[in-house]
Amino acid sequence: DEDKPVFPTPIAPPPVDESQLEPNGRFISDVTIPDDTHVTAGKMFTKTWWVENNGQTTWGAGYKFVHTDGEAMGDFDKSPAERPLPVVAPGEQVEISINFTAPNTPGTYFGDWRFQMPDGRQFGDIIYTRIIADPPPPDPTGVSDGRWVADVTIPDDIEIKAGTDFTKTWRVRNSG
């Protein structure tokens, strides 16, 4: 028996305390609506991000994607605006999509979003959307019309010597 190798008895690893595992999430890329995409004011658009769970714990029940700053740009039934996260194990990547509505006033708008644990603590990258809301195009069924407002130079009924060059300017209003 002296020639027989002796192997130590395997020791089980200590149990993992799930509460000590840190969640994390990172932005990978925009799938739709890259930064500074032009969207018609008041129109709906769907923003999709490609993200990764690069933490130590699975995103599961109670994990959310929440609006943290800027314009929420949506008709959300909760305040603050939030969406549940799908179940995602560490190392997995997923798409997250949200339907937004561009603000009615033209301009540049952003909205910041973060991952949130069931206890309300936020984690991971700040993930955002940034759009340029453009004025809506003119109504093609509208009527073209203009109205005279005033003479700016050379009032009516003034006499000008024949052969004299002159420039007449009017103020008009688009009333169409």
Backbone as a chain_set.jsonl record, in Angstrom:
{"seq": "DEDKPVFPTPIAPPPVDESQLEPNGRFISDVTIPDDTHVTAGKMFTKTWWVENNGQTTWGAGYKFVHTDGEAMGDFDKSPAERPLPVVAPGEQVEISINFTAPNTPGTYFGDWRFQMPDGRQFGDIIYTRIIADPPPPDPTGVSDGRWVADVTIPDDIEIKAGTDFTKTWRVRNSG", "coords": {"N": [[0.802, -1.194, 0.0], [2.115, 1.115, 0.267], [3.021, 2.149, -2.14], [0.869, 3.196, -3.397], [-0.704, 6.106, -4.663], [-1.66, 8.922, -2.706], [-4.516, 10.74, -2.506], [-5.785, 13.933, -1.794], [-8.757, 14.591, 0.078], [-11.436, 15.963, -1.657], [-12.46, 19.324, -1.198], [-15.401, 21.005, -0.783], [-16.333, 23.997, -2.466], [-16.876, 27.13, -0.751], [-20.264, 28.082, -0.033], [-21.926, 30.264, -2.33], [-22.749, 33.521, -1.627], [-25.435, 34.936, -2.783], [-26.291, 37.556, -2.454], [-24.013, 39.032, -2.391], [-23.033, 39.185, -4.921], [-22.256, 41.233, -7.661], [-24.229, 43.192, -9.809], [-23.99, 44.223, -13.246], [-23.968, 46.169, -16.239], [-23.512, 46.837, -19.683], [-23.29, 49.14, -22.42], [-23.293, 48.247, -25.813], [-23.869, 48.812, -28.576], [-25.766, 51.079, -30.728], [-28.663, 49.877, -32.183], [-30.844, 50.752, -33.626], [-31.815, 54.071, -34.63], [-29.397, 55.943, -34.488], [-27.235, 58.286, -32.673], [-28.263, 61.677, -32.895], [-30.118, 61.352, -34.936], [-32.529, 62.49, -37.25], [-35.853, 63.154, -36.534], [-39.271, 63.53, -37.166], [-41.016, 66.037, -35.463], [-43.238, 65.118, -32.879], [-43.683, 62.564, -33.845], [-43.712, 58.959, -33.575], [-41.046, 56.731, -32.679], [-38.871, 53.869, -32.636], [-36.408, 52.966, -30.462], [-33.55, 50.983, -30.272], [-31.184, 49.297, -28.348], [-28.08, 47.498, -28.122], [-26.994, 45.522, -25.588], [-24.996, 44.282, -22.813], [-24.944, 41.908, -20.178], [-22.599, 42.259, -18.025], [-22.015, 41.61, -15.49], [-21.988, 39.867, -12.296], [-24.25, 38.518, -11.653], [-27.506, 37.229, -12.522], [-29.837, 39.109, -14.423], [-33.054, 39.413, -13.414], [-36.353, 38.787, -12.17], [-37.882, 41.791, -11.237], [-35.785, 43.432, -12.006], [-35.018, 46.404, -13.784], [-35.133, 48.796, -16.521], [-34.532, 52.093, -16.399], [-35.584, 55.515, -16.756], [-33.449, 58.269, -16.265], [-32.571, 60.914, -16.682], [-32.932, 63.954, -18.631], [-35.171, 64.044, -21.454], [-37.99, 61.966, -21.264], [-39.508, 61.201, -23.413], [-41.888, 59.747, -24.078], [-45.05, 58.027, -23.752], [-45.508, 57.042, -20.905], [-46.76, 54.787, -18.492], [-45.988, 54.913, -15.907], [-44.256, 56.781, -13.396], [-41.061, 57.3, -12.287], [-40.299, 56.875, -15.809], [-40.084, 53.568, -16.922], [-38.99, 50.234, -17.787], [-39.381, 46.695, -17.695], [-36.532, 44.529, -17.391], [-35.318, 41.896, -19.507], [-34.759, 38.408, -18.616], [-31.436, 37.821, -18.135], [-28.438, 36.204, -18.246], [-25.145, 36.391, -16.695], [-22.686, 37.56, -18.952], [-24.253, 37.263, -21.216], [-25.769, 38.797, -24.119], [-28.194, 41.183, -25.179], [-30.954, 42.722, -26.977], [-32.502, 45.791, -26.234], [-35.482, 47.454, -26.528], [-37.392, 50.441, -26.914], [-40.389, 52.224, -27.385], [-40.655, 55.499, -28.412], [-41.771, 58.95, -28.465], [-41.129, 61.692, -30.42], [-40.533, 64.966, -29.133], [-42.936, 67.679, -29.487], [-41.977, 70.206, -30.051], [-39.566, 71.529, -32.179], [-36.06, 70.676, -32.0], [-33.005, 69.625, -30.262], [-32.885, 66.662, -28.426], [-32.333, 64.598, -25.531], [-32.306, 61.505, -23.725], [-31.512, 59.859, -20.788], [-30.847, 56.553, -19.603], [-30.793, 53.848, -17.229], [-29.731, 50.712, -15.8], [-31.514, 48.95, -13.25], [-31.672, 47.553, -10.009], [-33.869, 45.3, -8.141], [-34.085, 46.477, -5.593], [-33.889, 49.139, -6.099], [-31.399, 50.286, -6.509], [-29.176, 51.652, -8.888], [-27.197, 50.593, -11.703], [-24.326, 49.948, -13.824], [-23.62, 51.108, -17.237], [-24.54, 54.447, -18.307], [-27.068, 54.755, -20.535], [-28.183, 56.112, -23.518], [-30.472, 58.011, -25.603], [-30.349, 60.247, -28.32], [-31.856, 62.672, -30.186], [-32.792, 64.683, -33.04], [-35.422, 66.713, -33.264], [-37.376, 67.534, -35.915], [-39.232, 70.165, -37.582], [-42.599, 69.457, -38.597], [-43.347, 68.498, -42.015], [-44.713, 70.783, -44.484], [-48.263, 70.923, -44.841], [-49.497, 69.135, -47.473], [-52.012, 69.495, -48.492], [-52.689, 72.021, -47.979], [-53.521, 75.516, -48.638], [-52.04, 77.723, -50.881], [-51.327, 81.066, -50.379], [-51.103, 84.62, -50.299], [-50.81, 87.853, -48.775], [-50.872, 91.369, -49.18], [-49.2, 93.655, -47.075], [-47.919, 96.155, -46.502], [-46.497, 99.099, -48.092], [-43.046, 99.314, -48.305], [-41.013, 100.831, -49.423], [-41.286, 103.679, -51.567], [-44.22, 104.938, -51.733], [-47.628, 104.296, -52.884], [-48.994, 106.017, -55.736], [-47.048, 107.987, -56.035], [-45.162, 110.259, -57.958], [-42.811, 109.506, -60.455], [-40.04, 110.37, -62.384], [-40.015, 109.726, -65.813], [-38.072, 107.061, -67.148], [-36.404, 106.821, -64.974], [-34.529, 104.735, -62.85], [-35.761, 102.58, -60.322], [-36.473, 100.965, -57.176], [-38.993, 99.1, -55.834], [-40.345, 98.083, -52.763], [-42.314, 95.777, -51.004], [-44.125, 94.786, -48.085], [-45.199, 91.617, -47.287], [-47.478, 88.966, -46.35], [-47.532, 85.535, -45.608], [-50.352, 83.878, -45.973], [-51.338, 81.424, -46.307]], "CA": [[0.0, 0.0, 0.0], [2.966, 2.299, 0.314], [3.217, 2.67, -3.479], [-0.379, 3.781, -3.871], [-0.738, 7.549, -4.406], [-2.68, 9.395, -1.767], [-5.162, 11.955, -3.002], [-6.507, 14.607, -0.708], [-10.212, 14.603, -0.02], [-11.857, 17.259, -2.207], [-13.211, 20.197, -0.297], [-16.411, 21.757, -1.535], [-16.151, 25.444, -2.335], [-17.873, 27.71, 0.15], [-21.473, 28.475, -0.76], [-21.899, 31.636, -2.828], [-23.787, 34.397, -1.083], [-25.963, 35.647, -3.947], [-26.444, 38.984, -2.172], [-22.71, 39.678, -2.541], [-22.695, 39.272, -6.337], [-22.504, 42.57, -8.194], [-24.763, 43.28, -11.168], [-23.405, 45.243, -14.102], [-24.487, 46.165, -17.605], [-22.772, 47.78, -20.526], [-23.759, 49.472, -23.756], [-22.441, 47.75, -26.885], [-24.076, 49.647, -29.765], [-27.114, 51.431, -31.141], [-29.158, 49.023, -33.259], [-31.653, 51.676, -34.417], [-31.798, 55.48, -34.248], [-28.097, 56.419, -33.992], [-27.241, 59.64, -32.122], [-28.563, 62.817, -33.767], [-31.038, 61.008, -36.019], [-33.623, 63.449, -37.422], [-37.182, 62.565, -36.39], [-40.288, 64.576, -37.252], [-41.615, 66.372, -34.166], [-44.521, 64.484, -32.606], [-43.785, 61.219, -34.438], [-43.196, 57.844, -32.793], [-39.899, 55.99, -33.198], [-38.437, 52.799, -31.747], [-34.961, 52.951, -30.213], [-33.07, 49.678, -29.814], [-29.775, 49.245, -27.96], [-27.475, 46.183, -27.905], [-26.344, 45.633, -24.276], [-24.46, 43.039, -22.255], [-24.864, 41.714, -18.737], [-21.203, 41.957, -17.725], [-21.914, 41.509, -14.04], [-21.815, 38.545, -11.687], [-25.547, 37.946, -11.309], [-28.518, 37.251, -13.58], [-30.932, 40.056, -14.332], [-34.269, 38.603, -13.343], [-37.566, 39.447, -11.703], [-37.687, 43.049, -10.521], [-34.749, 44.267, -12.639], [-35.673, 47.343, -14.7], [-34.397, 49.797, -17.293], [-35.258, 53.272, -15.936], [-35.199, 56.847, -17.233], [-32.788, 58.978, -15.165], [-32.285, 62.317, -16.956], [-33.326, 64.399, -19.961], [-36.559, 63.847, -21.862], [-38.423, 60.563, -21.318], [-40.006, 61.056, -24.788], [-42.822, 58.651, -24.268], [-46.283, 57.976, -22.982], [-45.255, 55.968, -19.952], [-47.822, 54.689, -17.498], [-45.388, 55.025, -14.577], [-43.262, 57.836, -13.253], [-40.352, 57.59, -13.523], [-40.47, 55.948, -16.923], [-39.294, 52.341, -16.72], [-39.36, 49.018, -18.505], [-38.724, 45.528, -17.097], [-35.444, 43.914, -18.156], [-35.479, 40.452, -19.706], [-33.837, 37.569, -17.846], [-30.17, 37.779, -18.868], [-27.36, 35.652, -17.423], [-23.851, 37.052, -16.894], [-22.023, 37.269, -20.22], [-25.19, 37.268, -22.343], [-26.073, 40.077, -24.747], [-29.581, 41.268, -25.636], [-31.457, 43.997, -27.469], [-33.557, 46.437, -25.452], [-36.182, 48.407, -27.398], [-38.432, 51.269, -26.305], [-41.097, 53.125, -28.29], [-40.62, 56.882, -27.969], [-42.407, 59.952, -29.308], [-40.325, 62.909, -30.472], [-41.264, 66.134, -28.633], [-43.622, 68.471, -30.513], [-41.2, 71.402, -30.357], [-38.293, 71.178, -32.82], [-34.849, 70.883, -31.209], [-32.224, 68.432, -29.947], [-33.339, 66.09, -27.163], [-31.68, 63.363, -25.094], [-32.866, 60.827, -22.566], [-30.581, 58.897, -20.181], [-31.463, 55.374, -19.014], [-29.855, 52.99, -16.498], [-30.226, 49.449, -15.259], [-31.87, 49.114, -11.841], [-31.937, 46.334, -9.246], [-35.179, 45.333, -7.486], [-34.077, 47.363, -4.425], [-33.827, 50.525, -6.548], [-30.034, 50.734, -6.811], [-28.865, 51.642, -10.316], [-25.878, 50.048, -11.991], [-23.921, 49.853, -15.224], [-23.462, 52.293, -18.08], [-25.66, 55.32, -18.654], [-27.389, 54.464, -21.93], [-29.043, 57.235, -23.887], [-30.879, 58.302, -26.968], [-30.285, 61.681, -28.636], [-32.477, 62.894, -31.495], [-33.089, 66.045, -33.47], [-36.823, 66.789, -33.68], [-37.544, 68.486, -37.008], [-40.62, 70.589, -37.78], [-43.303, 68.623, -39.575], [-43.385, 69.087, -43.358], [-45.952, 71.519, -44.749], [-49.427, 70.128, -45.22], [-49.629, 69.209, -48.933], [-53.374, 69.856, -48.873], [-52.87, 73.428, -47.624], [-53.755, 76.471, -49.707], [-51.019, 78.761, -51.011], [-51.952, 82.372, -50.481], [-50.318, 85.699, -49.735], [-51.523, 89.117, -48.617], [-50.087, 92.594, -49.081], [-49.292, 94.262, -45.76], [-47.598, 97.585, -46.565], [-45.395, 99.551, -48.938], [-41.862, 99.604, -47.511], [-40.399, 101.963, -50.125], [-42.066, 104.322, -52.628], [-45.665, 104.775, -51.543], [-48.466, 104.34, -54.087], [-49.384, 107.313, -56.3], [-45.95, 108.951, -56.093], [-44.728, 110.468, -59.336], [-41.387, 109.251, -60.705], [-39.7, 110.855, -63.72], [-39.882, 108.654, -66.803], [-36.704, 106.631, -67.411], [-35.652, 106.729, -63.723], [-34.499, 103.396, -62.228], [-36.164, 102.574, -58.918], [-36.812, 99.656, -56.592], [-40.163, 99.161, -54.948], [-40.365, 96.961, -51.821], [-43.572, 95.593, -50.281], [-44.179, 93.811, -46.988], [-46.309, 90.697, -47.545], [-47.662, 87.934, -45.337], [-47.978, 84.234, -46.107], [-51.62, 83.59, -45.288], [-51.796, 80.101, -46.768]], "C": [[0.851, 1.267, 0.0], [3.154, 2.907, -1.06], [1.956, 3.34, -4.047], [-0.379, 5.287, -3.605], [-1.889, 7.903, -3.467], [-3.225, 10.713, -2.318], [-5.887, 12.615, -1.84], [-8.009, 14.538, -0.957], [-10.635, 15.963, -0.566], [-12.691, 18.034, -1.187], [-14.169, 21.011, -1.168], [-16.146, 23.254, -1.374], [-17.201, 26.013, -1.386], [-19.107, 28.129, -0.642], [-21.376, 29.957, -1.166], [-23.063, 32.397, -2.214], [-24.27, 35.277, -2.228], [-26.074, 37.148, -3.701], [-25.133, 39.744, -2.344], [-22.279, 39.799, -4.005], [-23.113, 40.635, -6.881], [-23.105, 42.498, -9.596], [-23.98, 44.327, -11.94], [-24.034, 45.11, -15.476], [-23.723, 47.177, -18.419], [-23.439, 47.925, -21.88], [-22.779, 48.892, -24.767], [-22.619, 48.62, -28.125], [-25.546, 50.032, -29.905], [-27.494, 50.49, -32.273], [-30.007, 49.874, -34.203], [-31.47, 53.081, -33.864], [-30.444, 55.887, -33.655], [-28.217, 57.853, -33.465], [-27.456, 60.668, -33.224], [-29.35, 62.436, -35.021], [-32.149, 62.059, -36.054], [-34.948, 62.699, -37.401], [-38.182, 63.717, -36.46], [-40.928, 64.781, -35.882], [-42.986, 65.715, -34.04], [-44.672, 63.072, -33.14], [-43.154, 60.171, -33.528], [-41.993, 57.216, -33.493], [-39.518, 54.932, -32.173], [-36.918, 52.813, -31.676], [-34.596, 51.575, -29.678], [-31.575, 49.78, -29.541], [-29.346, 47.784, -27.848], [-26.66, 46.326, -26.629], [-25.863, 44.265, -23.815], [-24.565, 43.055, -20.735], [-23.417, 41.306, -18.457], [-20.965, 41.928, -16.216], [-21.774, 40.069, -13.586], [-23.141, 37.849, -11.405], [-26.53, 38.102, -12.475], [-29.499, 38.379, -13.339], [-32.204, 39.219, -14.367], [-35.441, 39.437, -12.891], [-37.206, 40.707, -10.912], [-36.596, 43.943, -11.083], [-35.422, 45.119, -13.711], [-34.646, 48.174, -15.458], [-35.165, 51.085, -17.043], [-34.69, 54.563, -16.512], [-34.624, 57.624, -16.049], [-32.574, 60.466, -15.414], [-32.736, 62.661, -18.373], [-34.806, 64.162, -20.201], [-36.892, 62.353, -21.893], [-38.94, 60.226, -22.727], [-40.954, 59.887, -24.973], [-44.073, 58.832, -23.454], [-46.158, 56.793, -22.037], [-46.334, 55.974, -18.896], [-47.289, 54.783, -16.075], [-44.441, 56.213, -14.574], [-42.337, 57.417, -12.128], [-40.61, 56.525, -14.582], [-39.564, 54.742, -16.714], [-39.851, 51.205, -17.553], [-38.699, 47.844, -17.794], [-37.605, 45.029, -18.002], [-35.757, 42.446, -18.384], [-34.523, 39.698, -18.782], [-32.577, 37.394, -18.692], [-29.08, 37.307, -17.912], [-26.069, 36.437, -17.647], [-23.201, 36.589, -18.201], [-22.942, 37.285, -21.426], [-25.433, 38.693, -22.832], [-27.499, 40.037, -25.275], [-29.843, 42.637, -26.248], [-32.529, 44.493, -26.506], [-34.162, 47.501, -26.355], [-37.249, 49.15, -26.613], [-39.049, 52.126, -27.406], [-41.118, 54.511, -27.665], [-41.471, 57.727, -28.905], [-41.552, 61.206, -29.257], [-41.148, 64.074, -29.924], [-41.854, 66.96, -29.785], [-42.854, 69.719, -30.919], [-39.883, 70.997, -30.995], [-37.101, 71.515, -31.922], [-34.11, 69.576, -31.029], [-32.608, 67.958, -28.56], [-32.542, 64.834, -26.84], [-32.467, 62.795, -23.924], [-31.871, 59.795, -22.084], [-31.36, 57.789, -19.49], [-30.391, 54.569, -18.294], [-30.557, 51.695, -16.11], [-30.511, 49.667, -13.775], [-32.201, 47.763, -11.21], [-33.318, 46.426, -8.594], [-35.232, 46.27, -6.269], [-33.927, 48.837, -4.791], [-32.434, 51.044, -6.86], [-29.782, 50.599, -8.311], [-27.436, 51.156, -10.521], [-25.596, 50.122, -13.48], [-23.827, 51.193, -15.925], [-24.731, 53.138, -18.112], [-25.859, 55.121, -20.156], [-28.404, 55.518, -22.366], [-29.478, 57.177, -25.341], [-30.79, 59.811, -27.143], [-30.797, 61.855, -30.054], [-32.564, 64.387, -31.793], [-34.522, 66.023, -33.986], [-36.954, 67.898, -34.714], [-38.997, 68.93, -37.098], [-41.306, 69.663, -38.772], [-43.291, 69.292, -40.945], [-44.697, 69.84, -43.556], [-47.066, 70.568, -45.183], [-49.619, 70.237, -46.734], [-51.027, 69.585, -49.385], [-53.665, 71.318, -48.553], [-53.029, 74.309, -48.853], [-52.619, 77.481, -49.712], [-51.726, 80.086, -51.184], [-51.033, 83.388, -49.835], [-51.135, 86.968, -49.693], [-50.529, 90.267, -48.548], [-50.303, 93.177, -47.696], [-49.035, 95.767, -45.864], [-46.547, 97.843, -47.636], [-44.222, 99.865, -48.014], [-41.142, 100.803, -48.114], [-41.382, 102.458, -51.182], [-43.569, 104.077, -52.45], [-46.412, 104.842, -52.879], [-48.744, 105.805, -54.465], [-48.281, 108.364, -56.258], [-45.499, 109.074, -57.542], [-43.225, 110.269, -59.434], [-41.128, 109.657, -62.155], [-39.478, 109.657, -64.648], [-38.406, 108.369, -67.05], [-35.846, 106.514, -66.149], [-35.708, 105.292, -63.204], [-34.949, 103.523, -60.773], [-36.465, 101.147, -58.487], [-37.964, 99.86, -55.628], [-40.148, 97.908, -54.083], [-41.702, 96.959, -51.095], [-43.349, 94.651, -49.109], [-45.412, 92.958, -47.255], [-46.375, 89.66, -46.438], [-48.137, 86.653, -46.016], [-49.241, 83.888, -45.32], [-52.182, 82.233, -45.721], [-51.707, 79.074, -45.695]], "O": [[0.344, 2.362, -0.243], [3.43, 4.104, -1.147], [2.019, 3.986, -5.093], [-0.097, 5.722, -2.488], [-2.937, 7.258, -3.456], [-2.481, 11.664, -2.558], [-6.516, 11.951, -1.017], [-8.453, 14.437, -2.101], [-10.253, 16.998, -0.021], [-13.496, 17.478, -0.439], [-13.77, 21.619, -2.161], [-15.785, 23.72, -0.293], [-18.283, 25.447, -1.234], [-18.992, 28.495, -1.812], [-20.82, 30.781, -0.44], [-24.213, 31.963, -2.278], [-23.605, 36.243, -2.603], [-25.963, 37.935, -4.641], [-25.14, 40.972, -2.433], [-21.272, 40.442, -4.302], [-24.204, 41.121, -6.585], [-22.562, 41.826, -10.472], [-23.375, 45.22, -11.346], [-24.569, 44.058, -15.828], [-23.334, 48.235, -17.924], [-24.053, 47.0, -22.41], [-21.566, 49.026, -24.601], [-21.635, 49.117, -28.674], [-26.436, 49.424, -29.309], [-26.728, 50.323, -33.223], [-29.91, 49.743, -35.424], [-31.012, 53.246, -32.733], [-30.349, 56.147, -32.455], [-29.182, 58.552, -33.773], [-26.917, 60.553, -34.325], [-29.262, 63.114, -36.045], [-32.65, 62.471, -35.008], [-35.145, 61.739, -38.145], [-37.951, 64.772, -35.868], [-41.33, 63.822, -35.223], [-43.792, 65.75, -34.97], [-45.702, 62.44, -32.908], [-42.195, 60.449, -32.808], [-41.922, 57.17, -34.721], [-39.805, 55.077, -30.985], [-36.232, 52.688, -32.69], [-35.234, 51.06, -28.76], [-30.804, 50.271, -30.365], [-30.161, 46.924, -27.514], [-25.742, 47.143, -26.569], [-26.264, 43.232, -24.351], [-24.31, 44.072, -20.09], [-23.052, 40.143, -18.633], [-19.86, 42.187, -15.739], [-21.482, 39.172, -14.377], [-23.149, 36.701, -10.96], [-26.39, 39.002, -13.303], [-29.948, 38.596, -12.214], [-32.39, 38.404, -15.27], [-35.527, 40.63, -13.18], [-36.341, 40.683, -10.037], [-36.487, 45.102, -10.681], [-36.28, 44.64, -14.452], [-33.472, 48.245, -15.094], [-36.33, 51.184, -17.426], [-33.485, 54.69, -16.728], [-35.214, 57.648, -14.969], [-32.408, 61.222, -14.457], [-32.902, 61.776, -19.213], [-35.595, 64.089, -19.259], [-36.154, 61.566, -22.484], [-38.818, 59.086, -23.175], [-40.826, 59.124, -25.93], [-44.142, 59.689, -22.572], [-46.632, 55.693, -22.323], [-46.775, 57.034, -18.452], [-48.071, 54.737, -15.126], [-43.897, 56.599, -15.608], [-42.846, 57.186, -11.031], [-41.076, 55.425, -14.284], [-38.394, 54.897, -16.363], [-41.011, 51.211, -17.965], [-37.565, 47.972, -17.332], [-37.711, 45.094, -19.227], [-36.396, 41.812, -17.544], [-33.589, 40.283, -18.233], [-32.632, 36.89, -19.814], [-28.831, 37.941, -16.886], [-25.914, 37.083, -18.683], [-23.171, 35.398, -18.513], [-22.461, 37.318, -22.558], [-25.321, 39.658, -22.076], [-27.965, 39.005, -25.756], [-29.071, 43.579, -26.067], [-33.355, 43.718, -26.025], [-33.448, 48.351, -26.887], [-37.924, 48.575, -25.759], [-38.344, 52.682, -28.248], [-41.547, 54.678, -26.523], [-41.847, 57.288, -29.992], [-41.277, 61.729, -28.177], [-42.341, 64.168, -30.214], [-41.342, 66.942, -30.905], [-43.055, 70.239, -32.017], [-39.145, 70.198, -30.417], [-37.122, 72.5, -31.184], [-34.515, 68.543, -31.562], [-32.655, 68.75, -27.619], [-32.126, 64.099, -27.735], [-33.192, 63.508, -23.231], [-31.426, 58.948, -22.858], [-32.395, 58.036, -18.871], [-29.224, 54.591, -18.685], [-31.784, 51.598, -16.094], [-29.841, 50.464, -13.118], [-32.911, 46.944, -11.793], [-33.881, 47.517, -8.502], [-36.295, 46.799, -5.944], [-33.847, 49.692, -3.909], [-32.294, 52.131, -7.42], [-30.119, 49.588, -8.927], [-26.583, 51.285, -9.643], [-26.498, 50.33, -14.291], [-23.936, 52.255, -15.311], [-25.841, 52.627, -17.967], [-24.931, 55.298, -20.945], [-29.374, 55.781, -21.655], [-28.949, 56.43, -26.164], [-31.114, 60.568, -26.227], [-30.262, 61.278, -31.001], [-32.425, 65.229, -30.905], [-34.814, 65.402, -35.008], [-36.678, 69.062, -34.425], [-39.901, 68.176, -36.737], [-40.665, 69.142, -39.686], [-43.232, 70.519, -41.034], [-45.681, 69.564, -42.871], [-46.816, 69.54, -45.814], [-49.881, 71.331, -47.234], [-51.22, 69.958, -50.542], [-54.763, 71.805, -48.823], [-52.711, 73.9, -49.97], [-52.272, 78.035, -48.669], [-52.613, 80.224, -52.026], [-50.271, 83.057, -48.926], [-52.055, 87.143, -50.492], [-49.47, 90.148, -47.931], [-51.425, 93.203, -47.19], [-49.832, 96.568, -45.376], [-45.809, 96.943, -48.038], [-44.383, 100.604, -47.043], [-40.708, 101.695, -47.386], [-42.23, 101.691, -51.637], [-44.108, 103.101, -52.973], [-45.903, 105.371, -53.867], [-48.728, 106.698, -53.618], [-48.573, 109.547, -56.434], [-45.464, 108.08, -58.267], [-42.46, 110.785, -58.62], [-41.909, 109.324, -63.046], [-38.816, 108.689, -64.273], [-37.59, 109.286, -67.151], [-34.676, 106.144, -66.24], [-36.782, 104.696, -63.122], [-34.563, 104.462, -60.077], [-36.679, 100.255, -59.307], [-37.902, 100.693, -54.725], [-39.963, 96.801, -54.589], [-42.17, 97.998, -50.63], [-42.458, 93.802, -49.158], [-46.517, 93.474, -47.427], [-45.422, 89.5, -45.675], [-49.019, 86.674, -46.875], [-49.175, 83.634, -44.118], [-53.361, 81.944, -45.518], [-52.053, 77.914, -45.919]]}, "num_chains": 1, "name": "protein.A"}
